[in-house]
Amino acid sequence: MTKALDEYLDLSVSIKSSHGTYLRAHPGGERSKVDLQTVVREWEEFVIQKLDDKMYSIKSCHGTYLRAHPGGQGSRVDLQTKVDAWEKFVFEPMGDGWWSIKSWHRTYLRAHPGGTGSKVDLQNQVKAWEKFHIDVVHEVDRVVDLKYDINSARTLSTGTIEAVGSQTCSNKSDVELTMTLNMQVQYNRKYSWIQKTGLKVDTKLGLKLDTRTGVPFIRDDGRVDVSTEVSREISSEFGSGKDVMEKVTFTANLPLRVPPLCSMSAQASFEESVIEVPWTANVLFVGSSVTRKISGVWKGSCIHNVTYITDLPVVLALKKRVTLQLNQKSTFAFIRTNVFRILF
């Protein structure tokens, strides 16, 4: 997942120490206290604001700013009501989502071990206590403008599923009839949205995924397309790679020439392919005009190349004995049709 600092700007974030505690700003004005807390509530929320190409301010939920005092090891960290030199910081990436926070005085923010109320001060060098992790705590409202790059779709695997949805029609008359078998087969597909870049979207139950572009499928000609526009409610599956299960129904009206006093059955077989399709989307946040672009891949199973297979006629078990005359010119083999409809 991309960890560019600009992804966190102007959103409510928590700043977690290497001890698993969180930076906390106490209410008040100049000289108000900064320490650590074990959970994230209002006082543990900050907004990182960009000042120039390298410098940033760290604004608390009270409207005050993190301030680093001059000096070396053990120098004080508190709050101020405005941004001057002492309220400017540089965020240096340490890898795996961790950052060091360097003050105007070239010292580094340091979190001491312990629980609630543990000390925050400054240090001359970066070791474990001087590393912090930033997480967005601003509530996500919606994921919008989801677009698929179908030209970059690729097939991961393909297999055949046979003997699905067997159905039968019976001709109880004394003459051959052309009968229509209404085939309807249900199939449980699974798919997932896997986020690769941008802020990690930690969705909540009932989050609106306003796709307006549906989900990918494979057309009769083998090309990847996107289904009819939909808008759906999702939970934490989006971006996590967790599978979404969905029931798909495909139907077809299959004409059969059924001999007199016989029944015929038909079954469906189809190919199942697992494909990956890149996507991009925008994230909207509650009570904010800030948007963030995210991207990833859609991975899921698709059915295609549907074939209907008819069995040989079976003589009906009637009460009186009958003699069946089969037309030698009639053949009952494979009937293939690609006329089907997928319903979501």
N, C-alpha and C positions, 0 to 999 in steps of 0.2 A: 504494500500500500504506500502511495506517495506520501512523504512527510514534509513537504515544503511548508515553511512557516506561514506563508501568505494564505494558505488554506484555513488557518485558524483566526485570521484577522477579523475584528469587529463582531465576533461571536462570543457567547459566554463559554468560558473554558475553565477546567480545573487544572491545577499545577501540582502534580504528584511527585513526592520525593522518592528516593531509592529505598526508603524505609516503609513505603506504602501509606504514608501520611500526606496530608494536603495543606498547601499554603492557605493561611486564614488571615483575613483583614478585619480588625475590630472597628466598630463605628467610632466616629469623632472626626476631628480635623487634623491639623498638623501635629506630628509626633504620635499619632495613634499607633497602637501595637500591631505587629505582624508576628504570628507564630504558626503552629501546626495543629491540625485536627485529623481525626481518624475517619471522618465521613465527609461527604460533600453536601452542604446545604447552601443557603444564600451567601453566607460570609466567605465561603470557599470558591465563589465564582468571580472570575476576572475577565476583562476584555483587553486583548493585546492590540495596541494601536500603532500603526506605522508612522514614524516621524520623518525619516529620510531613507536613503538607500540601505543603511545598515542599522539605524537606531530605532528603538521601539519603547513605548511606555506601557506600563502594566496598570490598568485602572481597576479599582475594586468596585464591588457592588454599591458602596457608599459614595462613589464619585471621587474618591481620593486615589492617590497614585503611589505605587511602591517607590521608596526612596533608599538609596545606598549612601551611607556616610563615608567620608574619606578615612584612610588608614589602611592597615594591613589586616592580618588574621584577627578575627573576633570583632571587627568593626560592626557598627549598628545598622540594622535594617528596620525602617518604620514607614509611615505614610505622610504624604504631603498633599495639599489642596490644589497644587498647580504643577505644571511640568517645566522644570529648568534642567540644568545639566545633571544634577544628582538623580533625577527621575528617568534618565535615559539608560537603556540596556541594549546589549547585543546578544542575540541567541545563536549559539554555536552548536551545530549538529554533532552528536556523539555516536550516532548509529542506532539502529533498531528503535527509532522513535524517541530517543533520549536527547536532551539538550542541556548544555551549560548556559547559565545566564550571567553574562559579564557586565559589570557596572561601568559607569563613566570613569571610575578610578582604576580600572583594570583588575579589580577583584571580582570574585565569583560568589554568587548566592550559595549559601550552605545550609542544609537542613540537618539538625542534630537528631539522633535516634530517640525513641520514646513515643508516647501517645499524645493525648490531648494536651496542648500548651507547651509542647517541646519547642526548643529555641530555633530561631532563624537568624543567621548573621552572615558574615563575609569571610572568604578565604582567599589566599594568594594563588592557589593552584587547583586543578580539577582532579578529584578522585571520586569515589562512589558517592560521598555525601553532597557533592556539587552537581549531581546529575538529576534532571527532572523530566517527567513525562507530561505532555499536554494532551488533554482529552476534551472534546467538545461536549458540553452539557446542555447546550441550547436545544430545545425541543424541535424535532423535525416535524414540519407540517405536511408536506407533500413531495412526492417525486414526480416531476413533470417532464414533458418533451423527450420521452423515451424514444430513441431512434435506433433502428437496427441497420448495420452495414451488411446487407444480404450478399453483396458482391464479394465479401471476404469470408462467407460461410464455408465451413469445411465439414466433411463427414468423418466421424470417428470410427463407426462400426456399422455393419448392416447384417441382418439376419432375417429368416423367414419364419412366420408364425402361421401354422396350418390348422385346418379343422376347427374353425371358430364359428359359432352361431348357426349350427345345423337347423334347417327348417324343412318341412315336408308339405306337399300338396297331393291330394288324392282325386282321381277321376273314377267316379262310380258309374259312369255311363258306359254304353256299349260301343262308343266311337272314340277315336283319338281326338283329344282336345288340346288346344294351345292355352295353357293356364299361366297366370302371372303369380310368381312367388315374391312376396314383399319381404325382402331381406333387410334385417336391422341387426347390426352387430355392435356391441359396446366394447370399448377398449380402454383400459386404465393407463394413461400416459403419465410420465413424470418429467418435470423440468425444473430448472433453477436459474436464478440470476446470480452470477458470481462477480462481485465487485473487485476490480483490479487497481484502480487509481482513484485519487481524491479522498475526501473525508470519509471515514467509515460511517455508513448509515446504520445506526442502531435503532431500528424501527420499533414502534410499539404496536400492540394489538389494535387493529382497526385503522392503521395508517392508510391514507388514500394514495394508491398508485394510479395516477391518472395517465395511463399509457396512451390512449387514443390511437394506438397502432397495433393492438392485439399481440399475438405471439407467432413465432415462425412456424411454418409447415412446409412440406414438400409437395409440389404440384404434380399433376399427371405426367408432365413432360420431364420430371426429375429436377426441376429448378426450385430453389428455395424462395418462398414468398412470405408475406405476413398476413395473418388472418384479419377478418373484418374488425373494425374499430370496436374496442371494448373499454370499459373503465371498471376496475375491480378493487376490492378491499383486500389488503394483504396484512400479514403480521410480520414477525421478525425474520421471515424467510428471505425477504429481498436483500440481496447483496451478500448474504451469509453463505450461499452455496447449498443451503438446505433444500431438499426436494419438495416441490409442490405437486400433489397428486390431483389429477383432473380426469373426469370420465368423458370420453369422446364417443359419439355415436355416428356411425356411417350407414347409409341406407341405399338401396337400389331396388328397382322393379325388374325382376329377372324372368323373361318369358321362357316357358318350358313346354315342349310337345310331349304330353303324357298319354301313353297308350290306354286303351279302354280297360277298365277294371284294374288299374294299377296306381301305385303311388310312386312319387319320385322325391328324393331329398337333395338338398344343395347345401354346401358349406362354403365358407369364405376362407381364403388365405391371403396374406399380405406380407409385404416386407416392412420391417421395422429398422429404422436407421437412427443412430444417435448423432446429432449434429451440434456444432458450436457456431454461434453467430455473435460477433462483436456488437456492443451497444454503447450509447452515450445517453446521459440524462442530466437534468438539473434538479438540485435539491432546494426547496423553499423551507424557511424556518418560521416558527410561530412568532408573531409580533416583530418581524424584521424584514427589511427590504433586501437583505443580503441573499444572494444565490451562490451556489457552488456547483461546479460541473464535476460529475463522476463518470466513470466508464468501467466496462467489464465485458464479460461474455455471457450469453444465454446458452445453456446446455440442456438439451432435452431430446426425448424420443419422438419420432414422427412416423406415422404409418403412410404407406403409399404403395402403388402398383398392386391394387386390390384385384384378386382373381376369384371367380365363383366356379366351383366344381360340382357337377351333378353326378349322383350315383346312378347305376343301372336301375331300370324300373323293377318294382317289387309287386307281385300279384297280390291284390287285396284278398284277405281271408273273409269271403262272403259266405252266407249260410248255405246257398246251393252251389253245386259244383259248376264251374264254367271252363270253357276252353279258350285260351288266349292265342290269337294269331298276331304275331309280330311282323311288321313290315320290314323285310330284309334290307330295304334301302334306308331305314331309320338308324341313326347312330346316336349313341348317348355317351358322350365323352366329356371333354373339357369345354365349358362355356366360359369365355373370358369377357369381362366388361370393365371398362374404366369409368362407367357412368355412376358416380356415387357422390354423396354430399356429406361433408363433415359438419357436425353441429357442435358448438361450444356451449 
